Amino acid sequence: MRRLRRALCLGGLLAGFGVAAHAACDTGLAERMHAKLHPKRALDHERAVCEPWRGVPGRFIVVLPLPRPSTEPGTRQFDLDVLVVQQADNGNTERAKIVSRLFEEDVLTEDAVRIGEIRVDGSRYALAPDARAFGLRILRQGSSRANPYSNETLSLYVPQGPKLAKVLDGLELTLEQGEWDTNCTGSFETVRGSLSVARGGSGGYADLLLHQARSESRSSPLGDECVTQDQRQSFKSRLLHYDGARYRLGKGAAAD
């Protein structure tokens, strides 16, 4: 067992998932795409994304979160327009051209769990000689102090001509959750994951390899201190196979 700072500090368990508001694009590319495609709809500027696609000269990933009317009190719903945009050689955003696009209706919901941030995953996902994917990571945070919760999911998109195919849908990579009395006593769970391209393949695309590390801890008062006891950490690897439309988790553990 080891001593920790006072129990109130446990409320910051998920602080690593803090929200970082950012401008969509210094060039205003996201705003221009929004004005062109959805002139009559609002844009969630805080979560809009515009980033260069690393390794693909002149191309940008643009994500437009569009709030939609919700019938549930305290709930917000979003459509998501995901674009691959070719910037003009001279950098003129007025001449930017949409290369591939996927419009997803009612794909995000925000209630007690808030959508903290949408960001581009810059890893190189070479799924086939002629198919390179990019990732979008979505960070979510709960609002309960007694039941802290945060997670991060990853989706992968592959340009297929003018269409953008979503080949991986919301794979949970990271999870932090717990339950405590807001004073000291409680239990917590953390899962950390990473995704990489594997050697094998199926359905015309390379397999993906998911590595995850899981740990648990319990806290309880001891005199004037709050003490936590870490449980044994466990590790797991699993393969994801492409079935011609989406990546699915295979059964059992993958060989390292």
C-alpha positions as CSV (number, residue, x, y, z in Angstrom):
1,M,0.0,0.0,0.0
2,R,1.1,3.6,-0.6
3,R,0.1,6.9,0.7
4,L,-1.6,9.5,-1.6
5,R,-2.4,13.1,-1.2
6,R,-5.6,13.9,0.6
7,A,-8.8,12.3,-0.7
8,L,-10.2,15.4,-2.3
9,C,-7.4,15.1,-4.9
10,L,-9.0,11.9,-6.1
11,G,-11.6,14.0,-7.8
12,G,-9.0,14.9,-10.3
13,L,-8.5,11.2,-11.4
14,L,-9.7,12.1,-15.0
15,A,-7.9,15.4,-15.2
16,G,-5.8,14.1,-18.1
17,F,-8.9,14.2,-20.2
18,G,-9.3,18.0,-19.9
19,V,-11.1,19.8,-22.7
20,A,-8.9,21.9,-24.9
21,A,-11.0,24.3,-26.9
22,H,-9.3,25.1,-30.2
23,A,-10.0,27.1,-33.4
24,A,-11.0,24.9,-36.2
25,C,-8.5,26.3,-38.7
26,D,-6.4,29.4,-38.7
27,T,-7.2,29.7,-42.4
28,G,-11.0,29.5,-41.8
29,L,-11.3,26.4,-44.0
30,A,-13.8,24.7,-41.7
31,E,-16.0,27.7,-41.6
32,R,-15.9,28.1,-45.3
33,M,-16.9,24.4,-45.8
34,H,-19.7,24.9,-43.3
35,A,-21.0,28.0,-45.1
36,K,-20.8,26.2,-48.4
37,L,-22.5,22.9,-47.4
38,H,-24.8,23.9,-44.5
39,P,-25.6,27.7,-44.7
40,K,-28.8,27.3,-42.8
41,R,-27.5,25.2,-39.9
42,A,-25.4,26.1,-36.8
43,L,-21.9,24.8,-36.4
44,D,-20.4,23.7,-33.1
45,H,-17.2,25.8,-33.4
46,E,-15.7,24.5,-30.2
47,R,-15.6,20.9,-31.5
48,A,-15.1,21.6,-35.2
49,V,-11.8,20.2,-36.6
50,C,-9.5,21.2,-39.4
51,E,-6.0,19.6,-39.6
52,P,-3.6,18.8,-42.3
53,W,-3.5,15.1,-43.2
54,R,0.1,14.4,-42.4
55,G,2.0,12.7,-45.2
56,V,-0.7,13.7,-47.8
57,P,0.4,17.1,-49.2
58,G,-2.2,19.7,-49.6
59,R,-5.0,17.7,-48.0
60,F,-6.9,18.5,-44.9
61,I,-9.3,16.6,-42.6
62,V,-12.3,18.8,-41.8
63,V,-15.0,17.7,-39.3
64,L,-18.2,19.7,-39.0
65,P,-20.4,18.9,-35.9
66,L,-23.9,20.1,-36.6
67,P,-26.3,20.3,-33.6
68,R,-29.8,19.0,-34.3
69,P,-33.1,19.4,-32.5
70,S,-33.4,17.0,-29.6
71,T,-36.7,15.6,-28.2
72,E,-35.0,14.5,-24.9
73,P,-34.5,17.2,-22.2
74,G,-30.9,17.7,-21.2
75,T,-29.7,15.9,-24.4
76,R,-27.9,17.3,-27.4
77,Q,-27.6,15.4,-30.7
78,F,-25.2,16.0,-33.6
79,D,-24.8,15.2,-37.2
80,L,-21.2,14.9,-38.3
81,D,-19.9,15.9,-41.7
82,V,-16.4,14.5,-42.3
83,L,-14.5,15.8,-45.3
84,V,-11.2,15.3,-47.0
85,V,-10.4,18.6,-48.6
86,Q,-7.7,19.4,-51.2
87,Q,-6.2,22.8,-50.6
88,A,-5.3,25.0,-53.6
89,D,-1.5,25.1,-54.4
90,N,-1.5,28.8,-53.5
91,G,-3.3,28.2,-50.2
92,N,-6.4,30.0,-51.3
93,T,-9.3,28.4,-49.2
94,E,-11.8,29.8,-51.7
95,R,-10.5,27.3,-54.2
96,A,-10.4,24.3,-51.8
97,K,-12.0,21.2,-53.3
98,I,-13.8,18.4,-51.4
99,V,-12.2,15.1,-52.4
100,S,-14.1,12.7,-50.2
101,R,-17.0,13.1,-47.8
102,L,-19.2,11.2,-45.4
103,F,-22.3,12.8,-43.8
104,E,-23.5,10.9,-40.7
105,E,-26.9,11.7,-39.3
106,D,-27.5,11.7,-35.5
107,V,-24.2,10.0,-34.9
108,L,-23.3,11.8,-31.6
109,T,-25.3,12.2,-28.4
110,E,-24.4,14.4,-25.4
111,D,-26.2,14.0,-22.1
112,A,-24.7,13.5,-18.7
113,V,-21.6,12.4,-20.5
114,R,-20.2,15.4,-22.4
115,I,-18.3,15.3,-25.7
116,G,-15.1,17.0,-24.7
117,E,-13.1,17.0,-27.9
118,I,-12.9,15.6,-31.5
119,R,-9.4,15.4,-32.9
120,V,-7.5,13.8,-35.8
121,D,-5.4,10.7,-35.1
122,G,-2.1,11.4,-37.0
123,S,-1.0,7.7,-37.0
124,R,-0.2,6.1,-40.4
125,Y,-2.9,3.5,-41.0
126,A,-1.8,1.9,-44.3
127,L,-4.5,-0.7,-44.7
128,A,-3.6,-1.7,-48.3
129,P,-1.2,-0.4,-51.0
130,D,-4.0,1.9,-52.3
131,A,-5.9,2.5,-49.0
132,R,-4.7,4.8,-46.3
133,A,-7.0,5.6,-43.4
134,F,-7.1,8.5,-41.0
135,G,-8.5,8.4,-37.5
136,L,-10.9,10.5,-35.5
137,R,-10.7,10.3,-31.7
138,I,-13.6,11.5,-29.6
139,L,-13.1,12.2,-25.9
140,R,-16.1,12.1,-23.5
141,Q,-16.3,13.1,-19.9
142,G,-19.0,12.5,-17.3
143,S,-20.3,15.2,-15.0
144,S,-20.7,13.2,-11.8
145,R,-18.1,13.8,-9.1
146,A,-19.1,10.6,-7.2
147,N,-18.9,8.5,-10.3
148,P,-16.1,10.0,-12.4
149,Y,-16.0,8.8,-16.0
150,S,-14.0,9.5,-19.1
151,N,-13.3,7.6,-22.3
152,E,-11.8,8.0,-25.7
153,T,-13.0,6.2,-28.9
154,L,-11.3,5.8,-32.3
155,S,-13.0,5.6,-35.7
156,L,-11.1,5.1,-39.0
157,Y,-12.1,6.5,-42.4
158,V,-10.8,5.5,-45.9
159,P,-11.3,7.7,-49.0
160,Q,-13.0,5.7,-51.7
161,G,-13.3,8.1,-54.6
162,P,-15.8,10.8,-53.7
163,K,-17.1,8.7,-50.8
164,L,-15.5,8.3,-47.4
165,A,-15.9,4.9,-45.9
166,K,-16.0,4.5,-42.1
167,V,-14.2,1.2,-41.6
168,L,-13.9,1.3,-37.8
169,D,-16.7,2.7,-35.7
170,G,-16.0,4.0,-32.2
171,L,-13.5,1.5,-30.8
172,E,-12.9,2.3,-27.2
173,L,-9.2,2.8,-26.5
174,T,-9.1,4.5,-23.2
175,L,-11.4,4.3,-20.2
176,E,-11.2,5.9,-16.7
177,Q,-14.1,5.3,-14.3
178,G,-14.7,5.0,-10.6
179,E,-17.1,5.2,-7.7
180,W,-16.3,6.9,-4.4
181,D,-17.9,8.7,-1.5
182,T,-16.3,12.0,-2.6
183,N,-14.2,11.9,0.6
184,C,-11.9,8.9,0.3
185,T,-13.5,5.4,0.1
186,G,-13.9,4.1,-3.5
187,S,-12.7,2.0,-6.3
188,F,-11.3,3.0,-9.7
189,E,-10.5,1.4,-13.1
190,T,-8.2,2.5,-15.9
191,V,-7.9,1.0,-19.3
192,R,-5.2,2.3,-21.7
193,G,-5.1,1.0,-25.3
194,S,-3.3,1.5,-28.6
195,L,-4.1,0.4,-32.2
196,S,-1.6,-0.6,-34.8
197,V,-1.6,-2.2,-38.3
198,A,-0.8,-6.0,-38.0
199,R,1.0,-8.2,-40.6
200,G,-1.9,-10.4,-41.6
201,G,-5.0,-9.3,-43.5
202,S,-8.6,-10.2,-44.3
203,G,-11.2,-8.8,-46.7
204,G,-8.6,-6.9,-48.7
205,Y,-7.3,-4.8,-45.8
206,A,-4.6,-5.4,-43.2
207,D,-5.7,-6.6,-39.8
208,L,-5.5,-4.3,-36.8
209,L,-3.9,-5.1,-33.5
210,L,-5.4,-3.7,-30.3
211,H,-3.2,-3.7,-27.1
212,Q,-4.9,-2.9,-23.8
213,A,-3.6,-2.5,-20.2
214,R,-6.1,-2.6,-17.4
215,S,-5.5,-1.6,-13.8
216,E,-7.7,-1.2,-10.7
217,S,-7.2,0.5,-7.4
218,R,-9.1,0.9,-4.1
219,S,-8.9,3.7,-1.6
220,S,-9.8,3.8,2.1
221,P,-9.1,6.1,5.1
222,L,-6.3,5.2,7.4
223,G,-6.1,7.7,10.3
224,D,-5.8,11.2,8.8
225,E,-4.6,9.9,5.5
226,C,-6.4,8.5,2.4
227,V,-4.5,5.3,1.3
228,T,-4.9,3.6,-2.1
229,Q,-4.0,0.0,-2.9
230,D,-3.2,-0.8,-6.5
231,Q,-4.4,-4.1,-7.9
232,R,-2.3,-6.2,-10.3
233,Q,-2.3,-4.8,-13.9
234,S,-3.5,-7.0,-16.7
235,F,-2.7,-6.9,-20.4
236,K,-4.6,-8.1,-23.4
237,S,-4.1,-8.1,-27.2
238,R,-6.8,-8.7,-29.8
239,L,-7.0,-8.7,-33.6
240,L,-9.6,-6.8,-35.6
241,H,-10.5,-8.3,-39.0
242,Y,-12.0,-6.4,-41.9
243,D,-15.2,-8.2,-43.2
244,G,-15.5,-6.1,-46.3
245,A,-17.5,-3.3,-44.6
246,R,-16.1,-2.8,-41.1
247,Y,-13.5,-4.0,-38.7
248,R,-14.7,-6.4,-36.1
249,L,-13.0,-7.7,-33.0
250,G,-11.8,-11.3,-33.3
251,K,-12.5,-13.9,-30.6
252,G,-9.8,-14.6,-28.1
253,A,-6.4,-13.0,-27.6
254,A,-3.9,-12.3,-30.3
255,A,-0.4,-13.7,-30.3
256,D,2.2,-11.1,-29.5
